[in-house]
Structure formats: structure tokens, C-alpha cells
Amino acid sequence: MEQDRKLLMSSCDHVAAFVFCQISQLRAEDQEPFAVIELGAATERSMQDGTNGFGPSASVEFPVIKDWLEIETGISPLFRPGQIEWQVELLFKKPFTINAHVEFMVGVGPQLSYATAGGGTKIASEFALEWMIWPTKDRKFGWFIEPTYGYAFSPGA
């Protein structure tokens, strides 16, 4: 039994190495990253009651179909007086390459938020416009700005 477990573990290691090698070969040919990590700040203003929320934002963006579809998933805790609202999003984006250094994307998708202090859970849809600025051609580091508009379907939202 121990022998079988060692064999299975070593087989998994080889499979993982093979998949990693294939992905690295594709990345070298295509010059497209497997994923883009976006770290930044988030702010939100409620149109209903005028309150503001601020906090960090982290997301990961995956190209699914080159020049046609990218999927972004992210999380943001927004801090308000006496309340924290956690937002999780899944956006489907259409990229447009303006030039070697600028990319524009339009996206839409669902958003789930949970607010402490009686805010509860809300389901919403989100619309986003994103500009990505890449200072170098290898696109290893860049800046982005992503204004979004969300609409919650919950009563009273």
C-alpha cells in the first residue's frame, strides 16, 4: 500500500512537470501571460444614501480566447463607518488592443457582496470599463484603472 502511494505521488509529480513545461512553451511562443494579477485600491459611493467605502482590491485576469474573451475574478473589502462590505466579482471582458502599450476592455458579470452590521448578502450585476497601461513591451508590470457600475437586485438596494 505504501509502495502504491509513493508510485502515485511520483506519477503526479511527473504529470505536473509536463503540464508546466507545455504552458511555459506556449507562453514563450505567444508572449501572453497565463494570468494577470491586479492589485490596487477600490472606492465606492452609494447613489442611494451617499455613503463612501474604501479598501484594497485584488483580482486575477485570465485570457480565455485571445483578443476575444478574458475572465476576471476579484475581491475587495470596502470599509465604511461601522461596517465592512466584502465584494466578490466575476467579469467577462472583451479586450481591445489600442497599441503595444495600451489595452481597453469592456466587461460585465455577477457580483456578490456581504456587509457586516446588518447589511446582509446582496447579488448584483456589474459593468466595467478598464484601461491597462503597459510601459514596456514585455508586459510584466503595468497600471490599470477600472471604473465600474453595479446594480443590486436585492430589495431596498
N, C-alpha and C positions, 0 to 999 in steps of 0.2 A: 504494500500500500504506500509506504514512504517512498519507494522507488518510483512508483507511478506518479506520485505528486511531484517529485523532482523532475521527472521527464516532462510532465505537463507544464511546469513552471519554466523550464528551459525552452520548450517549444513556443510558449507565449513570448518570451524574450526575443526569439528569432523573428517571429511574425511582426512584432512591434518595430524591430530594427528595419525590416524590409519595407513596411509601410512608411516609416520615417524617411528612408532613402528615396522612395518613389516621390514623396511630397517634396523633398528638397530638390530632386531633379526637375520636377515641374516648376518649382519656384525659380530655379536658376534660368530655365529657358524663357519663362513668361515674364519675369521681373515683377510679378504681382505678389504681394504678401499673402500668406494664408489667412491672416486676420489683422485688423487694425484696432488697437486699443486706444480708446479716447478717455482721457482724464481731464476734468475741468470743474468749473463752478456752475451751479444752477440757481436760478431765481424764478419765482413765480408770483404773479399778482392775481388775486381772485377778482373777477369782474363783478361778482355778486356782493361781496362785503368789503372789498378794497384792502384786505389784509395781504401782507407780503410774506414770502417764505424764502429762505436762503440755505444753501448747503452744497456739499460736494456732489459730483456726478461721475460715474464710471460706466463705460459701455464697451462692448466688443462688436465689431462690424465684420461680417464675412461676405466676400464676393461669392455668389452662387452661380450666376450666369454672367460672364464677362460683358461689360458695357450694357447690361440689361437689368440685373437684379442683385441687390445686396440686402442682407438681413442684419439688423442691429438689435441687440438686446442690451438693456441698461438698467441701472438702479440709481436712485437719488433720494437721500433723506433730506427733507426740507424742514428747517427749524422755524417755528413761529412762536410768538409769546404763549407759553403754557402748553405747547403742542408740537409733536413731531409727526410729519407725514412722510411715509415711505412710498415711493412711486417706482413701479417696475413697468418697463415698456418693451414691446416687440414691434419694430418698424420694418416695413418692406419698402425699400428705396430704389428709385431709378436714378442711376448716375449719368451725369453729362460731363465729359471732359472738355473744359474750356481751352486749356493749353497744358503744357508739360508741368506747370506749377499750380494750376487752379482747377478744382473739380467742384461741381454743383450737384446736389441731389435733392429730389423731392420724395418724401416718404409719408406713409400712412400706416396705422396699425392700432392694436388694442393697448390699453394701459390699465393697470390695476394699482390702486392706491389704498393704503391703510393709514388712518390718522388716529393718534392716541387722544386721550381726553374726550371720549365720546364722539369722535369723528367717524369711526367705523370704516368699513371697506366700501370702495366705490369702483365701479367698472366704467371706463371711459374710452373714447377713441381719441387719437392724437394725429395731428397733421404737422409735418416738419419740413423746413427748408434748411439745407445745410451747405455751407461753403467750407471747403477744405483747401488750405494753402500749404503747398509743399515747397520749401525754399531750395531743396536740392532735387536732382533728377532721380536719385535712388529711393526717394520717398520713405526714408527711415524715421524722419521726425517732421512734424508739421503742426499747424494751428487749425482750429475749426471754430466756427460759430454756427449755432443751430437754434434759431428761434422756432418755437413750437406753439401750437394752439390745441388745447384739449377740451373736450366736451364730455362731462359726466352724465351717465344715463340714470343715475340714482335720483329718487325723489328729493326735491329741495336742493339739488346741486346746481 
